[in-house]
Amino acid sequence: MEMDGFDRLPDPVILQIFDLVSDTKTLIRCLAVSKRFNSLVPHTDSLVLTVDRVISSDSDSDSDDDVSNLLASAFRYILKSLHSLVCPKPNNNNNPTRTRIPNCPAQILRCFHRVKRLAIDLPSGDLRLEKGTVLKWRAEFGKTLRTCVILGFRSVGETPSQVTAGAEPDLTGGLKVRVVWTISALIAASARHYLLKEVVREQSGLECLVLRDREAEGTVVMEKEGLRECREEGEEFADEDEGLDRCRTRVPSVRMRMRHVPRLELKGGLWVEGATLVVVRPSLVGGGGDMAVEDGELALRAFGNGLYGEVAQKLLKARSYLLEMNSF
């Protein structure tokens, strides 16, 4: 009987192939191919999990809730404290007999035992912005927020917007918009981080974890040290999240270095209106070293060298303002 091609390959080579495949759904299907595949697939160490809808395994919401519902709940919590938004109390379904859909990332990944690198792709971004507005962010977490870099602008085009002669810019209104952008990004990041906690606890071998969305709006990153910190402080997480409707990680008191330029001209003749760069760090982190250089490194890591990277690099040359915000 002729031997199958895969039978000639040693286990390490097949595992390398599985790592290159990386797609979690495809690999789960491979479990049913053969006994050998069934024994090797769980040892894959590099995975990409694409999800259409996410439910935390300890969520008390209906199975129709998704990440947007969690963010909306968190956003209402913050805005109520500012007395700028009044929303009705969400209806909680306390029926203990309802069936939970196993679409929690931690549940999907339980058949994998040696994951080192994991990327989770969400179906869409979390923020609902004005038409034409662009907001990008990248947040690094351990037990809680470590850094967050936020880039936003109102529009981009080949010609600058017309400014009425003699009109004065609405500095107060513009600042309010930029603060709302910052708070929105921090809430989105903390909600995504909350969804990762169970994955971190169960996948003890993780060395790098990335949660992103297909619209490339925002990214949460946890590196090896942050993952270790998160596991060690797992019990404390539960205590801190009480009072936040169990929907997100608490954002610590932060210091925000904000830079804003009303109009930027980019290479190729493009114009960006209302460009803003915000670098957020916890207030307790020491401020040693050249903060401008450190901001530049974070911005490069977050936005690269494309259009967004060019906007960020130009903004880094602008005057910065330091703002502080209490924990929420």
N, C-alpha and C positions, 0 to 999 in steps of 0.2 A: 504494500500500500504506500502510495506517494506521501511523503511528509509535508505538512503545511509549512509555508515559508516562515511563519512566526515561530514554529517549533524549533527552528534552527538557531533562533536568536537567544542569547543569554538574557537572564532577568534584568541586569543593569541596563541593557540596550532598550528593552521594552519599556522600562521605567522612564528612560530619557524621552522616548517617543510620547509616552503619556504626559510628561511634563510639557512637551511642545504642543500637544493637543490642548491641554490646560482647561478647556471648557468643561465645567462641572457636569452639565446635563449629558454631554456626550460620554464622559467617563462613567457616569452612573449607568448608562445603557451598556457600556462595555462590561459591566459586572456580570451580565447575563450571557456573554459570548461563550465563555468556557470557564472551567474550574481554575485554570491558570490565571486568566484575566481577573477572575473574581478574587484571587488571592493577592494579585499585584496592584490592582487599581487603588486599594486603600492606602498604599504606600506612596502615592503621588505626592510630591512636595511643592508643586507650583500650580495654583488653581485660579481660574477666573469664573466667578459666579455671576451670571446675568439673571436678574430677577425682574418680574413685571409688577410685583406688589409685595410689600414687606409688612409682616406683623410680628411684633415682639412676642415671644412665647409666654410672657407673663402679663400681656396686655389684657385689660378688662373690656376692650372695645369689641364691637362686632367684627366679623371677618371681612366686612366691606371697607373697614378703615384702612388707610394707607399712610405713607409718610407725610403727605400733605395735611391729613387730619391732625397728626401729631404736631406739626409745625403750627397749624392754625390755633390749636389749643395753647401751645406755648406762647405764641404771639399775643393771644388774648390775655394771658396771665400778666405779661409785661405791660401791655398798653392799659390794662385796667389800673395798674399801680400808678400810671401817669395820668389817669383820668382823661385820656384822649380817645378811648374807644370803649363802648359798652356792648357786650355780646351776651346772649342768653347762655345759661348754663348748659353744657352738653348733656344729652340723655345717656345714661349708662344702662346697659343691658346686663342685669345681674342674674340672668337665667343660667343656673349651673349645668343644665342639660344640653346647652348648645354645643355644636361640634366645632372644634378649632381646625382651621385649614393649616396643614404643615408647610407653610411657606416662610417660616422664620429661618433666616440664614443658618443659625446654629443647628436647627433640625435637619436641614438639607445636607449639612456637612458632616453629620455624625458618622457616616460610613468611611470617612477619611481620617487616618490616624497619625499621619506624619507631615502635615502641611506646614511648610516654612514660609511660603510667599502666597498671599491671598489678595486678589482684587475683586471687589464686589461692585457691579454696575447697576445703578438704579435706573428706572425707566425715564425719569425726567428730573429737572431742577425743582427746587422747593419754593422759589420766590415768584411772586406775581408783581411785575413791574410795569411802569408806563411804557407805551409803545415806543420802541427805539432805544430805550434805556438798556445798557449792558452792565451787568454786575458779575464779577468773577472773584472767587476767593479760594484760599488754601489754608487749612488749619492743621496744626500738629498737636496731638494729644498724648498724654500719659494717663494718669489718674484723672486729670482735668486738663483744661486748655493750657498749652505751652506757648504757642504763637499762632497768630492768624494774620494773613495778608489779604487785603481787600482792594480790588481795583474796580472803579465804576466810572461811567460817563453817560451823558444824556443822549448823544447821537454821534455818528461818524458819517462824513460825506466828502464830496469833492470840492464843495464850496462852503465857506464859513457862513454861519447864520447871520442875518442882518440885525444890527442893533439900532434901535431908534435913537436919533440924535438927541443928546441931552439927557437920555434916560440913565438913571442910577441903578446899579445892580442891587438885587434884593439879597444883601449879605445874610441877614437873619434867616430868611426863608431858605436860602441855599444851604446854610449850616444845618438847619433842621433836616433837610433832605439827606445830607451826608451822614448825619447821626442816625437817621432811620435806616439808611443802607447798612451802616455798621451793625446796628442792633439786629437787623434782619439776618445778616450773614452769620452773626454769632449764634443766634437762635437756631438757624439751620444747621450749623456745625455741631452744636451741642445735642440736637435731636438725633443727628446721624451717629454721633459718638455713643449715645445711649443704646442705639440698636446694635452696636458692636460688642457691648460688654459681655454678653453670653458667649459669643464666638470666641472672644479672648480667653474666657475662663475654660472653655471646653477644648480649645486647640492649644495645648500647652507648648507645642513646639514652634509656634509662630514667631517669625523674626521680622516680618514686614507685612503690614495690613493697610490696604488702601480702599476707601469707599468713595466712589465717584458717581456721576450721573452721565447719561448719554448726551446731554446737552452741553457738557463740559462747563457747567455753572460753578460747581464747588467740589472740593476734594478734602476728605479727612484722611490724614496719614498718621499711622502709629508705627514707630520704629522699635527696634529691639528693646531699648531701655524703657521707652514709654509702655510697651507691652508688659514688661516685668513689673513696672510700677503699678499698672492697672490691675494685674493679678493679685499683687500683694495687698492692695487696698480695696479688694472686691467687696468686703463686708461694709466698709465705710461708705461706699457708693450708695448702698440701699438706704442708709440713714439720711444722706444728703438729699436724695431725690424726693423724700416725702414733702408734700406741699406743692410739687410741680406737676401734679396730675400724672406722675410716673411717665412722663413723655420725653424728658431730656435730662442731660447732665447739667448741674449748676455751673454757670459761668462765674469764675472768681472775680474779685475786684481787679480791674485792668487799667493800664495806661495806654493811651492810643496816640500815636504820632501821625498826624493828618497833614497831607499836602494836597493843595487844590490849585488848579490853573483853569480859568474860564474857557480858554481856547488854545489848542495845541495844533501846530502844523507838523505832519509826519512826512516821511519820505514818500515820494510818489504823488505829492500834492493832496493827500487826504487831510481833513480837518476833524479834530475831536473836540466836542463841546462839553464843558463841565466836567473835566477829568479830575478824578479824586483817587488818591492812594492812601490807605490807612494800614499801619502796622500796629498790631495789638499784642501786648505782652501782659502777663499777670503782674500786678503791682509789687509783689514780694520778690520778683526776680531782680537781681542786682543790675545796675546800669553801667558797669565797667566797660571800658573799651570805646572804640569809635562807633557810636550808634548809627551814623550815616552809612558806614561800611557794612555793618550788620544788616541794616535795612535793605541795602542793595543785594546782599547775598540771598536774603529771604525772598525778595522780589524776583530775582533771577530764577530761583528754585521754583517759584510758583508759576511764573508766566513765560519763562523761556526767552527766546530771541525773536519771536514773531511780532505781530502787530501789538498784542497786549504787552509784550516785553518792551517794545519801543516806547509805548505810552508810559509804562512804569519807570523806565530809565530817565525819560524827560522829567517826570514828576519828582524823581529823587533829587533833581537839581533845584527844585523850588523850595521856598521857605516852608518850614514845618511848624505845626502847632501841637502842643501837648495837651491832651484832654484826659480826664480820669473818670471812671465809672465804677460804681459800687457793684458788688456781687448781685446776680439776679438769677 
